Amino acid sequence: MGLFDYFKRKGEPTSATVAKDRLQIIVAHERSQRQRPNYVAQMQEEIIAVIRKYVNVDKDAVSIAIDNADDCTILELNVTLPDK
Amino acid sequence: MGLFDYFKRKGEPTSATVAKDRLQIIVAHERSQRQRPNYVAQMQEEIIAVIRKYVNVDKDAVSIAIDNADDCTILELNVTLPDK
C-alpha cells in the first residue's frame, strides 16, 4: 500500500470529521548509522513556523507525536485548521 | 496499519539502501470544502528551505511528488542525505 493510498483510505470522512480542514505532516529520518545527528526534533519548530505563515493555528490545534527507533525517527504533526 | 508501522515496514533496509541516510516528508492537506486554499504547493519550497538549514542537500537529491484529489492534496518529499 503506497503512502497516497494510506492517506486517502485514512481520509475517508466520517460525518464528524468532514467539517474539519486538516493538515498532517510526517517527517521520517532513516539513519544509516546510529550516531548520525537527529535533525527531526530540531526541524519540528521550524516546520510549525512555516505552517503558521499560511494559517493562523493555535498551539493546542497542533498535536505532535515523535517516535524514535535505533535508526529511524518519525515526527507526526496533526493540525486542525480553523473553519474560516 | 499505523503510519509509524508504515515507515518502519518501508524502512526495512535491503543491502543497497542501508548505506543511505534518508529524510521523507509528507504533507497531507484534507479540505472540508473544495474551494478552500491549497497551502501545500506554497509550503513546499519553504519546507525544503528548512531542511537545507540542517543539511547541505543538492537539488537533484530531493524528489518531489504531489497528488491532488478533490478534497485532499498530498506532497511527498524524499531527500537522500549526503554521506558525511
N, CA and C atoms of all chains as a GROMACS GRO file, in nm:
protein
  504
    1MET      N    1   0.087  -0.119   0.000
    1MET     CA    2   0.000   0.000   0.000
    1MET      C    3   0.090   0.123   0.000
    2GLY      N    4   0.070   0.211  -0.104
    2GLY     CA    5   0.151   0.332  -0.110
    2GLY      C    6   0.101   0.434  -0.010
    3LEU      N    7   0.184   0.535   0.011
    3LEU     CA    8   0.151   0.634   0.112
    3LEU      C    9   0.027   0.713   0.072
    4PHE      N   10   0.013   0.738  -0.060
    4PHE     CA   11  -0.105   0.813  -0.104
    4PHE      C   12  -0.230   0.734  -0.068
    5ASP      N   13  -0.226   0.603  -0.090
    5ASP     CA   14  -0.345   0.522  -0.056
    5ASP      C   15  -0.369   0.531   0.094
    6TYR      N   16  -0.258   0.534   0.171
    6TYR     CA   17  -0.272   0.539   0.317
    6TYR      C   18  -0.353   0.662   0.355
    7PHE      N   19  -0.317   0.777   0.297
    7PHE     CA   20  -0.387   0.900   0.337
    7PHE      C   21  -0.530   0.899   0.285
    8LYS      N   22  -0.546   0.851   0.160
    8LYS     CA   23  -0.682   0.855   0.102
    8LYS      C   24  -0.773   0.765   0.185
    9ARG      N   25  -0.723   0.639   0.219
    9ARG     CA   26  -0.805   0.544   0.298
    9ARG      C   27  -0.834   0.607   0.433
   10LYS      N   28  -0.729   0.668   0.492
   10LYS     CA   29  -0.743   0.726   0.627
   10LYS      C   30  -0.836   0.847   0.618
   11GLY      N   31  -0.834   0.912   0.500
   11GLY     CA   32  -0.907   1.038   0.488
   11GLY      C   33  -1.055   1.018   0.465
   12GLU      N   34  -1.102   0.888   0.448
   12GLU     CA   35  -1.247   0.870   0.422
   12GLU      C   36  -1.325   0.941   0.533
   13PRO      N   37  -1.391   1.052   0.502
   13PRO     CA   38  -1.453   1.131   0.612
   13PRO      C   39  -1.572   1.058   0.674
   14THR      N   40  -1.575   1.050   0.803
   14THR     CA   41  -1.700   1.012   0.874
   14THR      C   42  -1.773   1.146   0.889
   15SER      N   43  -1.900   1.139   0.924
   15SER     CA   44  -1.978   1.266   0.930
   15SER      C   45  -1.908   1.364   1.026
   16ALA      N   46  -1.852   1.311   1.135
   16ALA     CA   47  -1.792   1.400   1.235
   16ALA      C   48  -1.671   1.472   1.178
   17THR      N   49  -1.597   1.405   1.091
   17THR     CA   50  -1.469   1.467   1.052
   17THR      C   51  -1.486   1.557   0.930
   18VAL      N   52  -1.596   1.541   0.855
   18VAL     CA   53  -1.597   1.605   0.722
   18VAL      C   54  -1.589   1.757   0.733
   19ALA      N   55  -1.632   1.817   0.851
   19ALA     CA   56  -1.635   1.963   0.858
   19ALA      C   57  -1.496   2.020   0.880
   20LYS      N   58  -1.399   1.939   0.913
   20LYS     CA   59  -1.271   1.993   0.955
   20LYS      C   60  -1.171   1.991   0.841
   21ASP      N   61  -1.099   2.101   0.827
   21ASP     CA   62  -0.980   2.101   0.741
   21ASP      C   63  -0.864   2.054   0.826
   22ARG      N   64  -0.784   1.966   0.770
   22ARG     CA   65  -0.671   1.916   0.849
   22ARG      C   66  -0.543   1.914   0.766
   23LEU      N   67  -0.435   1.933   0.837
   23LEU     CA   68  -0.302   1.928   0.776
   23LEU      C   69  -0.223   1.824   0.856
   24GLN      N   70  -0.169   1.726   0.783
   24GLN     CA   71  -0.088   1.627   0.854
   24GLN      C   72   0.051   1.631   0.793
   25ILE      N   73   0.153   1.643   0.879
   25ILE     CA   74   0.292   1.646   0.830
   25ILE      C   75   0.370   1.536   0.900
   26ILE      N   76   0.437   1.458   0.817
   26ILE     CA   77   0.518   1.348   0.870
   26ILE      C   78   0.663   1.375   0.828
   27VAL      N   79   0.753   1.362   0.921
   27VAL     CA   80   0.895   1.371   0.886
   27VAL      C   81   0.960   1.243   0.936
   28ALA      N   82   1.014   1.165   0.843
   28ALA     CA   83   1.078   1.039   0.882
   28ALA      C   84   1.226   1.049   0.844
   29HIS      N   85   1.313   1.024   0.942
   29HIS     CA   86   1.457   1.031   0.917
   29HIS      C   87   1.515   0.894   0.940
   30GLU      N   88   1.562   0.830   0.830
   30GLU     CA   89   1.625   0.698   0.842
   30GLU      C   90   1.775   0.719   0.842
   31ARG      N   91   1.839   0.676   0.949
   31ARG     CA   92   1.984   0.698   0.962
   31ARG      C   93   2.056   0.565   0.936
   32SER      N   94   2.159   0.572   0.850
   32SER     CA   95   2.234   0.450   0.820
   32SER      C   96   2.323   0.412   0.938
   33GLN      N   97   2.371   0.515   1.013
   33GLN     CA   98   2.449   0.481   1.134
   33GLN      C   99   2.388   0.556   1.253
   34ARG      N  100   2.385   0.487   1.370
   34ARG     CA  101   2.315   0.544   1.484
   34ARG      C  102   2.367   0.680   1.526
   35GLN      N  103   2.497   0.703   1.517
   35GLN     CA  104   2.547   0.828   1.577
   35GLN      C  105   2.525   0.948   1.484
   36ARG      N  106   2.457   0.925   1.371
   36ARG     CA  107   2.430   1.038   1.284
   36ARG      C  108   2.337   1.136   1.357
   37PRO      N  109   2.354   1.269   1.334
   37PRO     CA  110   2.270   1.367   1.403
   37PRO      C  111   2.121   1.345   1.373
   38ASN      N  112   2.038   1.373   1.473
   38ASN     CA  113   1.893   1.354   1.454
   38ASN      C  114   1.832   1.493   1.427
   39TYR      N  115   1.802   1.521   1.300
   39TYR     CA  116   1.755   1.654   1.260
   39TYR      C  117   1.610   1.678   1.300
   40VAL      N  118   1.535   1.571   1.310
   40VAL     CA  119   1.389   1.582   1.315
   40VAL      C  120   1.343   1.672   1.429
   41ALA      N  121   1.394   1.647   1.547
   41ALA     CA  122   1.347   1.724   1.664
   41ALA      C  123   1.377   1.873   1.644
   42GLN      N  124   1.492   1.901   1.583
   42GLN     CA  125   1.527   2.043   1.562
   42GLN      C  126   1.437   2.107   1.456
   43MET      N  127   1.400   2.031   1.352
   43MET     CA  128   1.320   2.090   1.244
   43MET      C  129   1.176   2.112   1.285
   44GLN      N  130   1.132   2.042   1.387
   44GLN     CA  131   0.990   2.042   1.426
   44GLN      C  132   0.937   2.184   1.442
   45GLU      N  133   1.002   2.266   1.522
   45GLU     CA  134   0.952   2.403   1.546
   45GLU      C  135   0.952   2.485   1.418
   46GLU      N  136   1.053   2.466   1.334
   46GLU     CA  137   1.062   2.548   1.212
   46GLU      C  138   0.954   2.508   1.112
   47ILE      N  139   0.918   2.381   1.110
   47ILE     CA  140   0.811   2.337   1.018
   47ILE      C  141   0.678   2.393   1.067
   48ILE      N  142   0.657   2.396   1.198
   48ILE     CA  143   0.534   2.457   1.253
   48ILE      C  144   0.531   2.606   1.218
   49ALA      N  145   0.648   2.669   1.223
   49ALA     CA  146   0.655   2.813   1.189
   49ALA      C  147   0.617   2.835   1.042
   50VAL      N  148   0.656   2.742   0.954
   50VAL     CA  149   0.618   2.754   0.811
   50VAL      C  150   0.466   2.744   0.799
   51ILE      N  151   0.406   2.649   0.869
   51ILE     CA  152   0.260   2.633   0.862
   51ILE      C  153   0.192   2.763   0.907
   52ARG      N  154   0.246   2.821   1.015
   52ARG     CA  155   0.184   2.943   1.074
   52ARG      C  156   0.189   3.062   0.979
   53LYS      N  157   0.280   3.058   0.884
   53LYS     CA  158   0.285   3.168   0.786
   53LYS      C  159   0.159   3.166   0.698
   54TYR      N  160   0.102   3.046   0.684
   54TYR     CA  161  -0.011   3.034   0.590
   54TYR      C  162  -0.145   3.028   0.662
   55VAL      N  163  -0.138   2.974   0.786
   55VAL     CA  164  -0.264   2.954   0.857
   55VAL      C  165  -0.246   2.998   1.002
   56ASN      N  166  -0.347   3.065   1.054
   56ASN     CA  167  -0.340   3.109   1.192
   56ASN      C  168  -0.378   2.990   1.280
   57VAL      N  169  -0.279   2.925   1.339
   57VAL     CA  170  -0.303   2.798   1.410
   57VAL      C  171  -0.274   2.815   1.559
   58ASP      N  172  -0.371   2.776   1.643
   58ASP     CA  173  -0.346   2.782   1.788
   58ASP      C  174  -0.251   2.670   1.828
   59LYS      N  175  -0.180   2.694   1.938
   59LYS     CA  176  -0.086   2.593   1.990
   59LYS      C  177  -0.159   2.460   2.012
   60ASP      N  178  -0.283   2.469   2.071
   60ASP     CA  179  -0.347   2.341   2.105
   60ASP      C  180  -0.416   2.276   1.985
   61ALA      N  181  -0.405   2.340   1.866
   61ALA     CA  182  -0.463   2.278   1.745
   61ALA      C  183  -0.357   2.190   1.678
   62VAL      N  184  -0.233   2.192   1.736
   62VAL     CA  185  -0.125   2.111   1.676
   62VAL      C  186  -0.092   1.997   1.770
   63SER      N  187  -0.113   1.872   1.723
   63SER     CA  188  -0.072   1.757   1.805
   63SER      C  189   0.057   1.702   1.745
   64ILE      N  190   0.152   1.674   1.836
   64ILE     CA  191   0.285   1.632   1.793
   64ILE      C  192   0.314   1.493   1.850
   65ALA      N  193   0.356   1.402   1.765
   65ALA     CA  194   0.397   1.269   1.813
   65ALA      C  195   0.534   1.242   1.752
   66ILE      N  196   0.627   1.194   1.836
   66ILE     CA  197   0.761   1.164   1.783
   66ILE      C  198   0.798   1.025   1.832
   67ASP      N  199   0.849   0.945   1.739
   67ASP     CA  200   0.884   0.807   1.774
   67ASP      C  201   1.027   0.782   1.730
   68ASN      N  202   1.109   0.739   1.826
   68ASN     CA  203   1.250   0.714   1.797
   68ASN      C  204   1.280   0.565   1.803
   69ALA      N  205   1.325   0.511   1.692
   69ALA     CA  206   1.380   0.375   1.696
   69ALA      C  207   1.530   0.392   1.679
   70ASP      N  208   1.606   0.281   1.677
   70ASP     CA  209   1.752   0.294   1.665
   70ASP      C  210   1.793   0.375   1.544
   71ASP      N  211   1.732   0.338   1.431
   71ASP     CA  212   1.784   0.400   1.307
   71ASP      C  213   1.677   0.485   1.238
   72CYS      N  214   1.568   0.511   1.307
   72CYS     CA  215   1.460   0.583   1.239
   72CYS      C  216   1.386   0.671   1.340
   73THR      N  217   1.370   0.799   1.304
   73THR     CA  218   1.290   0.890   1.387
   73THR      C  219   1.173   0.939   1.303
   74ILE      N  220   1.054   0.932   1.360
   74ILE     CA  221   0.935   0.974   1.285
   74ILE      C  222   0.861   1.080   1.367
   75LEU      N  223   0.841   1.194   1.303
   75LEU     CA  224   0.766   1.304   1.365
   75LEU      C  225   0.633   1.314   1.292
   76GLU      N  226   0.524   1.320   1.369
   76GLU     CA  227   0.391   1.334   1.306
   76GLU      C  228   0.323   1.456   1.366
   77LEU      N  229   0.292   1.555   1.281
   77LEU     CA  230   0.220   1.676   1.324
   77LEU      C  231   0.079   1.668   1.267
   78ASN      N  232  -0.020   1.681   1.352
   78ASN     CA  233  -0.160   1.688   1.305
   78ASN      C  234  -0.214   1.825   1.343
   79VAL      N  235  -0.258   1.899   1.244
   79VAL     CA  236  -0.305   2.036   1.265
   79VAL      C  237  -0.451   2.045   1.222
   80THR      N  238  -0.537   2.082   1.317
   80THR     CA  239  -0.676   2.109   1.280
   80THR      C  240  -0.685   2.255   1.240
   81LEU      N  241  -0.723   2.279   1.116
   81LEU     CA  242  -0.722   2.417   1.066
   81LEU      C  243  -0.849   2.489   1.106
   82PRO      N  244  -0.839   2.619   1.125
   82PRO     CA  245  -0.958   2.697   1.164
   82PRO      C  246  -1.064   2.692   1.053
   83ASP      N  247  -1.191   2.708   1.091
   83ASP     CA  248  -1.300   2.694   0.993
   83ASP      C  249  -1.296   2.801   0.887
   84LYS      N  250  -1.278   2.931   0.930
   84LYS     CA  251  -1.283   3.034   0.824
   84LYS      C  252  -1.150   3.054   0.758
   85MET      N  253  -0.320  -0.036   0.976
   85MET     CA  254  -0.176  -0.020   0.996
   85MET      C  255  -0.148   0.129   1.022
   86GLY      N  256  -0.079   0.161   1.136
   86GLY     CA  257  -0.048   0.300   1.166
   86GLY      C  258   0.066   0.349   1.080
   87LEU      N  259   0.078   0.483   1.079
   87LEU     CA  260   0.179   0.543   0.993
   87LEU      C  261   0.319   0.503   1.038
   88PHE      N  262   0.339   0.488   1.170
   88PHE     CA  263   0.473   0.451   1.218
   88PHE      C  264   0.507   0.313   1.163
   89ASP      N  265   0.409   0.222   1.164
   89ASP     CA  266   0.438   0.087   1.110
   89ASP      C  267   0.471   0.099   0.961
   90TYR      N  268   0.399   0.189   0.894
   90TYR     CA  269   0.421   0.205   0.751
   90TYR      C  270   0.569   0.238   0.725
   91PHE      N  271   0.622   0.337   0.801
   91PHE     CA  272   0.761   0.377   0.776
   91PHE      C  273   0.857   0.267   0.816
   92LYS      N  274   0.828   0.203   0.930
   92LYS     CA  275   0.923   0.102   0.978
   92LYS      C  276   0.926  -0.012   0.877
   93ARG      N  277   0.805  -0.057   0.832
   93ARG     CA  278   0.800  -0.169   0.735
   93ARG      C  279   0.872  -0.126   0.608
   94LYS      N  280   0.846   0.000   0.565
   94LYS     CA  281   0.903   0.050   0.440
   94LYS      C  282   1.054   0.064   0.458
   95GLY      N  283   1.093   0.090   0.586
   95GLY     CA  284   1.233   0.124   0.612
   95GLY      C  285   1.322   0.001   0.621
   96GLU      N  286   1.261  -0.124   0.618
   96GLU     CA  287   1.347  -0.243   0.631
   96GLU      C  288   1.459  -0.234   0.526
   97PRO      N  289   1.583  -0.212   0.568
   97PRO     CA  290   1.687  -0.185   0.468
   97PRO      C  291   1.723  -0.309   0.387
   98THR      N  292   1.727  -0.297   0.258
   98THR     CA  293   1.793  -0.402   0.176
   98THR      C  294   1.940  -0.360   0.176
   99SER      N  295   2.026  -0.449   0.132
   99SER     CA  296   2.170  -0.415   0.143
   99SER      C  297   2.197  -0.285   0.066
  100ALA      N  298   2.128  -0.266  -0.045
  100ALA     CA  299   2.158  -0.147  -0.128
  100ALA      C  300   2.120  -0.019  -0.053
  101THR      N  301   2.014  -0.026   0.028
  101THR     CA  302   1.967   0.102   0.084
  101THR      C  303   2.036   0.134   0.217
  102VAL      N  304   2.095   0.034   0.284
  102VAL     CA  305   2.136   0.055   0.423
  102VAL      C  306   2.238   0.167   0.434
  103ALA      N  307   2.317   0.195   0.327
  103ALA     CA  308   2.424   0.294   0.341
  103ALA      C  309   2.370   0.436   0.338
  104LYS      N  310   2.246   0.455   0.299
  104LYS     CA  311   2.198   0.591   0.274
  104LYS      C  312   2.116   0.644   0.394
  105ASP      N  313   2.143   0.768   0.426
  105ASP     CA  314   2.055   0.839   0.520
  105ASP      C  315   1.944   0.902   0.436
  106ARG      N  316   1.823   0.889   0.484
  106ARG     CA  317   1.714   0.947   0.406
  106ARG      C  318   1.617   1.025   0.494
  107LEU      N  319   1.560   1.126   0.436
  107LEU     CA  320   1.460   1.208   0.504
  107LEU      C  321   1.336   1.204   0.414
  108GLN      N  322   1.224   1.166   0.474
  108GLN     CA  323   1.100   1.166   0.395
  108GLN      C  324   1.001   1.259   0.464
  109ILE      N  325   0.944   1.353   0.388
  109ILE     CA  326   0.847   1.447   0.445
  109ILE      C  327   0.718   1.437   0.364
  110ILE      N  328   0.611   1.418   0.437
  110ILE     CA  329   0.479   1.409   0.375
  110ILE      C  330   0.394   1.524   0.429
  111VAL      N  331   0.328   1.594   0.341
  111VAL     CA  332   0.232   1.696   0.385
  111VAL      C  333   0.098   1.661   0.321
  112ALA      N  334   0.001   1.632   0.405
  112ALA     CA  335  -0.133   1.597   0.352
  112ALA      C  336  -0.231   1.703   0.400
  113HIS      N  337  -0.302   1.764   0.307
  113HIS     CA  338  -0.400   1.868   0.343
  113HIS      C  339  -0.537   1.817   0.303
  114GLU      N  340  -0.622   1.789   0.402
  114GLU     CA  341  -0.759   1.745   0.377
  114GLU      C  342  -0.849   1.867   0.390
  115ARG      N  343  -0.919   1.899   0.281
  115ARG     CA  344  -1.004   2.020   0.280
  115ARG      C  345  -1.151   1.976   0.292
  116SER      N  346  -1.223   2.041   0.385
  116SER     CA  347  -1.364   2.005   0.402
  116SER      C  348  -1.445   2.061   0.284
  117GLN      N  349  -1.402   2.176   0.229
  117GLN     CA  350  -1.471   2.226   0.109
  117GLN      C  351  -1.368   2.252  -0.001
  118ARG      N  352  -1.410   2.222  -0.126
  118ARG     CA  353  -1.313   2.226  -0.236
  118ARG      C  354  -1.250   2.362  -0.255
  119GLN      N  355  -1.326   2.468  -0.234
  119GLN     CA  356  -1.266   2.598  -0.272
  119GLN      C  357  -1.172   2.652  -0.165
  120ARG      N  358  -1.146   2.572  -0.060
  120ARG     CA  359  -1.052   2.617   0.041
  120ARG      C  360  -0.913   2.632  -0.023
  121PRO      N  361  -0.831   2.729   0.022
  121PRO     CA  362  -0.700   2.747  -0.038
  121PRO      C  363  -0.613   2.622  -0.022
  122ASN      N  364  -0.528   2.595  -0.119
  122ASN     CA  365  -0.440   2.478  -0.113
  122ASN      C  366  -0.302   2.526  -0.071
  123TYR      N  367  -0.267   2.505   0.058
  123TYR     CA  368  -0.142   2.558   0.113
  123TYR      C  369  -0.022   2.476   0.069
  124VAL      N  370  -0.044   2.349   0.038
  124VAL     CA  371   0.066   2.254   0.026
  124VAL      C  372   0.169   2.300  -0.077
  125ALA      N  373   0.122   2.337  -0.196
  125ALA     CA  374   0.217   2.373  -0.302
  125ALA      C  375   0.301   2.493  -0.258
  126GLN      N  376   0.238   2.585  -0.186
  126GLN     CA  377   0.313   2.704  -0.143
  126GLN      C  378   0.414   2.668  -0.034
  127MET      N  379   0.378   2.576   0.054
  127MET     CA  380   0.469   2.543   0.166
  127MET      C  381   0.589   2.462   0.120
  128GLN      N  382   0.576   2.398   0.005
  128GLN     CA  383   0.677   2.304  -0.041
  128GLN      C  384   0.817   2.364  -0.040
  129GLU      N  385   0.834   2.479  -0.102
  129GLU     CA  386   0.968   2.540  -0.109
  129GLU      C  387   1.020   2.578   0.030
  130GLU      N  388   0.930   2.624   0.115
  130GLU     CA  389   0.976   2.669   0.248
  130GLU      C  390   1.016   2.549   0.334
  131ILE      N  391   0.950   2.436   0.316
  131ILE     CA  392   0.988   2.317   0.393
  131ILE      C  393   1.124   2.268   0.346
  132ILE      N  394   1.148   2.275   0.215
  132ILE     CA  395   1.280   2.236   0.163
  132ILE      C  396   1.386   2.332   0.219
  133ALA      N  397   1.351   2.460   0.231
  133ALA     CA  398   1.446   2.558   0.286
  133ALA      C  399   1.479   2.524   0.431
  134VAL      N  400   1.380   2.475   0.507
  134VAL     CA  401   1.406   2.436   0.647
  134VAL      C  402   1.505   2.319   0.649
  135ILE      N  403   1.484   2.222   0.562
  135ILE     CA  404   1.575   2.106   0.558
  135ILE      C  405   1.717   2.154   0.530
  136ARG      N  406   1.727   2.248   0.432
  136ARG     CA  407   1.862   2.295   0.389
  136ARG      C  408   1.936   2.366   0.501
  137LYS      N  409   1.863   2.415   0.602
  137LYS     CA  410   1.934   2.479   0.715
  137LYS      C  411   2.013   2.375   0.792
  138TYR      N  412   1.967   2.249   0.786
  138TYR     CA  413   2.032   2.146   0.870
  138TYR      C  414   2.124   2.058   0.788
  139VAL      N  415   2.092   2.043   0.662
  139VAL     CA  416   2.168   1.950   0.578
  139VAL      C  417   2.196   2.015   0.442
  140ASN      N  418   2.318   1.997   0.395
  140ASN     CA  419   2.353   2.053   0.266
  140ASN      C  420   2.300   1.957   0.158
  141VAL      N  421   2.188   1.991   0.096
  141VAL     CA  422   2.119   1.898   0.006
  141VAL      C  423   2.120   1.953  -0.138
  142ASP      N  424   2.165   1.870  -0.233
  142ASP     CA  425   2.161   1.914  -0.374
  142ASP      C  426   2.016   1.911  -0.423
  143LYS      N  427   1.993   1.995  -0.525
  143LYS     CA  428   1.857   1.999  -0.585
  143LYS      C  429   1.814   1.860  -0.631
  144ASP      N  430   1.911   1.786  -0.694
  144ASP     CA  431   1.868   1.656  -0.751
  144ASP      C  432   1.862   1.546  -0.646
  145ALA      N  433   1.893   1.581  -0.519
  145ALA     CA  434   1.881   1.478  -0.413
  145ALA      C  435   1.740   1.484  -0.353
  146VAL      N  436   1.659   1.580  -0.400
  146VAL     CA  437   1.523   1.594  -0.347
  146VAL      C  438   1.424   1.551  -0.455
  147SER      N  439   1.346   1.445  -0.426
  147SER     CA  440   1.242   1.407  -0.523
  147SER      C  441   1.108   1.453  -0.465
  148ILE      N  442   1.028   1.514  -0.551
  148ILE     CA  443   0.901   1.574  -0.508
  148ILE      C  444   0.786   1.507  -0.583
  149ALA      N  445   0.686   1.463  -0.510
  149ALA     CA  446   0.566   1.408  -0.574
  149ALA      C  447   0.446   1.478  -0.510
  150ILE      N  448   0.354   1.523  -0.594
  150ILE     CA  449   0.236   1.589  -0.538
  150ILE      C  450   0.113   1.528  -0.604
  151ASP      N  451   0.014   1.495  -0.523
  151ASP     CA  452  -0.107   1.430  -0.576
  151ASP      C  453  -0.228   1.510  -0.527
  152ASN      N  454  -0.309   1.551  -0.621
  152ASN     CA  455  -0.427   1.631  -0.588
  152ASN      C  456  -0.554   1.551  -0.613
  153ALA      N  457  -0.632   1.530  -0.510
  153ALA     CA  458  -0.767   1.476  -0.530
  153ALA      C  459  -0.860   1.594  -0.500
  154ASP      N  460  -0.992   1.572  -0.512
  154ASP     CA  461  -1.087   1.684  -0.488
  154ASP      C  462  -1.064   1.749  -0.354
  155ASP      N  463  -1.056   1.664  -0.252
  155ASP     CA  464  -1.054   1.723  -0.117
  155ASP      C  465  -0.923   1.696  -0.043
  156CYS      N  466  -0.823   1.646  -0.114
  156CYS     CA  467  -0.701   1.610  -0.042
  156CYS      C  468  -0.580   1.632  -0.133
  157THR      N  469  -0.482   1.702  -0.082
  157THR     CA  470  -0.356   1.720  -0.155
  157THR      C  471  -0.245   1.658  -0.072
  158ILE      N  472  -0.163   1.577  -0.138
  158ILE     CA  473  -0.054   1.511  -0.066
  158ILE      C  474   0.078   1.543  -0.135
  159LEU      N  475   0.170   1.598  -0.055
  159LEU     CA  476   0.305   1.629  -0.105
  159LEU      C  477   0.400   1.530  -0.040
  160GLU      N  478   0.486   1.468  -0.121
  160GLU     CA  479   0.585   1.374  -0.065
  160GLU      C  480   0.724   1.416  -0.111
  161LEU      N  481   0.810   1.450  -0.014
  161LEU     CA  482   0.948   1.487  -0.045
  161LEU      C  483   1.039   1.375   0.004
  162ASN      N  484   1.122   1.325  -0.086
  162ASN     CA  485   1.221   1.225  -0.047
  162ASN      C  486   1.360   1.284  -0.066
  163VAL      N  487   1.436   1.290   0.041
  163VAL     CA  488   1.568   1.354   0.035
  163VAL      C  489   1.675   1.250   0.070
  164THR      N  490   1.768   1.226  -0.023
  164THR     CA  491   1.882   1.140   0.008
  164THR      C  492   1.990   1.228   0.068
  165LEU      N  493   2.025   1.200   0.193
  165LEU     CA  494   2.118   1.288   0.262
  165LEU      C  495   2.261   1.253   0.225
  166PRO      N  496   2.349   1.353   0.228
  166PRO     CA  497   2.490   1.328   0.193
  166PRO      C  498   2.553   1.234   0.295
  167ASP      N  499   2.654   1.159   0.251
  167ASP     CA  500   2.715   1.057   0.338
  167ASP      C  501   2.785   1.118   0.459
  168LYS      N  502   2.863   1.227   0.434
  168LYS     CA  503   2.937   1.277   0.553
  168LYS      C  504   2.850   1.373   0.632
   0.00000   0.00000   0.00000
